[in-house]
Amino acid sequence: MNIGIIGNGKMGKRIAEVTEEYQHQPLTLSQSLQATDTLTFEQTPEVIIDFSHPDGLEKILQYSQTHSVPLVIGTTGYTEEQFAQIAEAAQTIPVLYSANFSLGITVMNRLIKQAAQDLATWQIELIEKHHSQKKDAPSGTAKRLVETLQSVRDLTPVYQWTDQPREDQQIGVHSLRAGSFPGEHEVIFATKDEVLSVKHEAFSNRIFAEGAVHVSIWLAEQSAGLYQLEDLFVPRGGA
C-alpha cells in the first residue's frame, strides 16, 4: 500500500520507518507543505497520515477530497473552526482524528470515564508531561481526557490555581514541559484519606507511529465518515 506521509519532523520520519517495516511504501510530498499551495506526491497515495502543523490543514483537506484519499490526522493544536472543517471533509472521505495513537491511552480513556461515574463526588486533577520542544499546552491528549471526564461530570477546567480554594466541580489541568519526555498523562481522583491514580507513560514515539500506520491500513477500507481510535476496537453500533 502507498501511504502518504505529511510532516518531516520526528514523528513523520518514524512513521516512514514503520511503514517500510510493515512492507508498505511511504510517500512524501514533492515539495514541503509550507512551500506550495497545492500538494503533490510522486504517486497518488491510497491513504495519508498527517503529522504536520495546523496551518496546513486546508491544503491537506483539499488534496484528500480532490483525490478521494482517506486521511489520518495526528496533528494537534486545531481551532474549533478547523475541527468543523475536518468534520465537513469527513462527509465525503474517511477521516480519523486522534491526538494520541496509543492503545494504552484509548483504554485509559475508558477507565477514567468509568471512574468519574463511580466516584461522582471525588475531586479530579490531570497532570501531563512532554518534551521541552512541544508547542501546544495542554496536550491534545489531555484535552481529550478532559472531554471524556466532562461527558459524565459537570467539570470546569482550571489551568492555573489562584489564591482561592478549589471547588469540587473544577478539574485542575497541569502541563509540564522539560527534557525529553515522549509523553505522560495522569488523572488523579481524590477524596478524604483516599486517592486513585490512572497513569499512562510513553517511552518512545514509536508506539504512536505504529498506531498511526495500523490505523491508516484500517481506514483505507472504510467508507466516508469521521472516525476515532475507539472505532477500531468497538465497531460503530457495537457495545
C-alpha positions in Angstrom: 0.0 0.0 0.0 1.2 3.5 -0.8 1.0 5.6 2.4 1.4 9.4 2.0 3.2 11.0 5.0 2.9 14.7 5.7 5.3 16.1 8.3 9.0 15.8 8.2 9.6 16.1 12.0 10.5 13.2 14.4 7.1 11.6 14.0 7.0 11.8 10.2 10.4 10.1 10.0 9.4 7.4 12.5 6.2 6.8 10.6 8.1 6.3 7.4 10.4 3.8 9.1 7.5 1.8 10.5 5.7 2.0 7.1 8.6 0.2 5.5 8.9 -2.3 8.3 5.2 -3.2 7.6 6.1 -3.8 4.0 4.3 -0.7 2.7 5.6 2.2 0.6 6.0 5.6 2.3 5.4 8.6 0.0 6.5 12.1 0.9 5.5 15.4 -0.5 7.3 16.5 -3.7 7.6 20.0 -2.1 7.3 21.0 1.6 3.9 21.8 3.0 4.9 25.4 3.5 6.5 25.9 0.0 3.4 25.0 -2.1 -0.2 25.9 -2.4 -1.1 22.6 -4.0 0.2 19.3 -2.6 1.8 16.7 -4.8 3.2 13.2 -4.3 5.3 11.1 -6.7 2.3 8.8 -6.8 -1.3 9.2 -5.5 -1.3 7.6 -2.1 -4.0 5.2 -1.0 -4.2 6.8 2.4 -2.5 9.8 4.0 -1.1 10.2 7.5 -0.7 13.9 8.6 1.6 14.8 11.5 2.5 18.4 10.4 1.1 21.8 11.6 -2.4 23.2 11.9 -1.7 25.9 9.3 -1.5 23.2 6.6 -5.0 21.8 7.2 -6.8 23.5 4.3 -4.3 22.3 1.7 -4.3 18.7 3.1 -8.1 18.5 3.2 -8.3 19.9 -0.4 -5.9 17.2 -1.7 -7.6 14.4 0.2 -11.0 15.4 -1.1 -9.9 16.1 -4.6 -8.2 12.7 -4.9 -10.7 10.8 -2.6 -7.9 9.7 -0.3 -8.6 8.6 3.3 -6.9 10.8 5.8 -5.4 10.0 9.3 -4.8 13.2 11.3 -2.4 13.2 14.2 -1.6 17.0 14.2 -2.8 18.8 17.3 -3.5 22.5 18.1 -6.5 23.0 15.9 -9.1 25.7 16.4 -12.8 24.9 16.7 -13.2 26.3 13.1 -10.6 23.8 11.9 -12.3 20.9 13.6 -15.5 21.9 11.8 -13.6 21.8 8.5 -12.4 18.3 9.3 -15.9 17.2 10.1 -17.2 18.7 6.9 -14.5 16.8 4.9 -15.5 13.6 6.6 -18.8 13.8 4.8 -17.0 12.8 1.5 -13.9 10.9 2.6 -12.9 8.7 5.6 -11.1 10.8 8.2 -9.7 9.6 11.5 -8.5 12.2 14.0 -6.7 11.4 17.2 -4.4 13.4 19.4 -2.7 10.1 20.6 -2.4 6.9 18.7 -1.5 4.7 21.7 -3.7 1.7 22.6 -2.9 2.3 26.2 -4.4 5.9 26.1 -7.5 4.5 24.4 -8.0 2.1 27.3 -7.1 4.8 29.8 -9.9 7.0 28.3 -12.4 4.2 29.1 -11.1 3.7 32.6 -11.3 7.3 33.7 -14.8 7.6 32.3 -15.9 4.7 34.5 -14.1 6.1 37.5 -15.6 9.6 37.1 -19.1 8.0 37.1 -18.5 5.7 40.1 -16.6 8.3 42.1 -19.0 11.1 41.4 -18.1 13.2 44.5 -14.3 12.9 44.2 -12.1 15.7 43.1 -10.1 15.3 39.9 -6.7 16.6 38.7 -4.9 15.9 35.5 -1.1 16.2 35.0 0.6 15.8 31.6 4.3 15.9 30.8 6.0 16.3 27.4 9.4 17.3 26.0 10.5 20.9 26.1 10.0 21.4 22.3 6.3 20.6 22.3 4.5 23.8 21.3 0.9 23.2 22.5 -0.2 23.0 26.1 -2.2 21.4 27.4 -1.6 18.5 25.0 -4.2 17.3 22.6 -4.4 14.0 24.6 -5.0 16.0 27.8 -7.9 17.9 26.2 -9.4 14.6 25.0 -9.2 13.1 28.6 -10.8 16.2 30.0 -13.6 16.0 27.4 -14.2 12.4 28.4 -14.5 13.4 32.1 -16.8 16.2 31.1 -19.1 13.8 29.3 -20.1 12.2 32.6 -19.4 15.0 35.1 -20.0 18.8 35.1 -16.4 19.9 35.3 -14.7 23.2 34.6 -11.0 23.1 33.7 -8.7 25.3 35.7 -5.2 25.8 34.2 -3.7 27.9 37.0 -4.8 27.9 40.6 -5.2 31.4 42.3 -5.5 32.3 45.9 -8.9 30.6 46.2 -9.8 27.2 47.5 -10.8 24.8 44.7 -14.4 23.8 44.1 -15.5 20.2 43.7 -16.7 20.7 40.1 -13.3 22.1 38.9 -10.6 20.0 37.4 -7.0 21.2 37.6 -5.0 20.7 34.3 -1.3 20.9 34.7 1.2 20.9 31.8 5.0 20.3 32.3 7.5 20.9 29.5 11.0 19.7 30.2 13.8 17.4 28.9 12.8 14.6 26.5 9.5 13.2 27.9 7.8 11.4 25.0 4.5 11.8 26.8 3.0 11.1 30.2 -0.6 11.6 31.4 -2.0 11.0 34.8 -5.6 11.5 36.1 -5.9 11.7 39.9 -9.2 11.1 41.7 -9.0 12.2 45.3 -11.2 12.3 48.4 -10.5 12.5 52.1 -7.9 9.8 53.0 -8.0 8.1 49.6 -6.5 8.6 46.1 -6.9 6.7 42.9 -4.5 7.4 40.0 -4.7 6.3 36.4 -1.5 6.9 34.6 0.0 6.2 31.1 3.6 6.7 30.2 5.1 6.6 26.7 8.8 5.7 26.5 9.2 6.2 22.8 7.3 7.8 19.9 7.4 4.5 18.1 4.2 3.5 19.7 2.4 6.4 18.1 4.0 5.7 14.7 2.9 2.1 14.8 -0.6 3.1 15.9 -0.8 5.6 13.1 0.3 3.1 10.4 -2.1 0.4 11.8 -4.9 2.9 11.7 -4.2 4.0 8.2 -4.4 0.5 6.9 -7.7 0.1 8.6 -9.1 3.4 7.5 -8.3 2.7 3.8 -11.1 0.1 3.9 -13.7 2.4 5.5 -16.5 4.5 4.0 -16.7 8.2 4.4 -17.1 9.4 7.9 -15.4 10.9 10.9 -13.7 8.2 13.0 -11.8 8.0 16.3 -9.4 5.4 17.6 -12.0 3.6 19.6 -13.8 2.6 16.4 -11.0 0.1 15.7 -11.9 -1.8 18.9 -15.6 -1.1 19.2 -17.3 -1.1 15.8 -19.9 1.5 15.2 -23.3 0.3 16.6 -21.4 -2.1 18.9 -21.4 -2.1 22.7 
